Amino acid sequence: MAQGALILNGKALAKLLRRKIKEHIAKAVSDGNRPPGLGVILVGDNPASKSYVATKEKMARAVGMASEQISLPDSATQREVRDKIEELNAKSEIDGILLQLPLPQHLSADELLCCISPQKDSDGLHPLNQGRLMVGADGVRPCTPMGVMKLVDLAYSGAPLDEIKDIDEIKAADLAGKRSIVIGRSALVGKPVALMLLERNATVTIAHSKTADLPDRVSEADIVVSAVGRPFMIKGEWIKEGATVIDVGINRIESGALVGDVDFEAAKERAGAITPVPGGVGPMTVAMLLFNTFSNYRRNCLKNGGDGG
Ligand code: NDP
C-alpha cells in the first residue's frame, strides 16, 4: 500500500519556472534587448475569460514581459477579430499572441487560430505547431500538455520540490516500459498529451467517451492523465498502487468548490504522486504560456540566441 502520495504542487513548480523565465528576460534586457511582448485578444465579456486574461497578463508583467490587450465586443465579426490578429502578427515587439477561448458561438476558433503567425503562437494550437508535434519536429507545444509533462517529470525526479532551487534540475523523464492512459482526446489536451508521453517512450492508451472498459485500463496504468471535465469520475480504487496521477479536469460542483476529474481523497491513498485541483495543472498552464512567449522571443528577437529558459 502506498504510504500517502507525493502531492505534485503545480503552484510551486510554476513559480520556479516563472523565476527562471524572469532571470532570462532580465539578462536579455540588461544586454540591451527589448522585453518580450504578449498580445492578448479577448472577445466578449465572459467573466471566467476576463479573469483568466487578467491572471495571464499579470503573470506576464511580473516576469518582465510587456503585454497588450485587445478587447472586442461580443458582436465582433470574424473579420474584425482576424484584423486584430493580423495587427499583432505585424508588430515586431509582439512575440506571443493569445486568443482567449472560448469565443462567442458565431466565431470560428479553428479558422482564427490559423491566422496567428506560427512563430507568434503562444498557445501551441496553430495546426502547423500541432503537426510538428505529430511528426516529432521542434515547434511551439501546447501549454497544458507541457505543464502535464513537467508534473510527470517532477513525479519521476523523486526530489522534494522544496529542495529544488532551479527548474532545470528536473530532467525529462524517460518513460520506457511505463504504461500510461490519457482519458480525453481533445486537440487541446488529450491528443497532444498522448503524443508527448509517446515521445518519452511510454506505452500510451487513449480513452474517451466510447471506451468500454475504463476502470480496467486505468488500473493497469503507471501514469494516468485525466482530461474529461466530469467531477470525481476517476475512482480511487481504479488507481494502480504507486501510479502517477495528473488531473487536468476543472469542474465546479454544487457547493461552489472547484474539483478535478479524479476522486482525489481516495486516489491519493493509492497513487505514488498526484496533482491537486486547484493548484496542480492550472498554474502550470499559465507558466507554459509565458515559457512559449519567451521561447518565441528568444528565437525571433535575440540575436545572440540567449541561453535556456
Ligand atoms: P473536451 O470536452 O474537449 O474533451 C473531453 C474529452 O473527455 C473528450 O475526448 C470526451 O470523449 C472525453 N469524455 C467525456 N466523457 C467521458 C467518459 N465518460 N469517459 C471517458 N472519456 C470521456 O475537454 P478539454 O480537453 O478541453 O478539457 C478537459 C477538461 O480539462 C475540462 O474540465 C477543462 O476545463 C479542463 N482543462 C483544464 C486546463 C488546465 O489548465 N487545468 C486547461 C484545459 C482544459 P469524446 O471525444 O468521445 O467525446
Residues whose N, C-alpha, C, O or C-beta is under 5 A from the ligand:
A	BS01	NDP	T144 G184 R185 S186 L188 V189 G190 A207 H208 S209 K210 A227 V228 G229 V248 G249 I250 V281 G282 T285
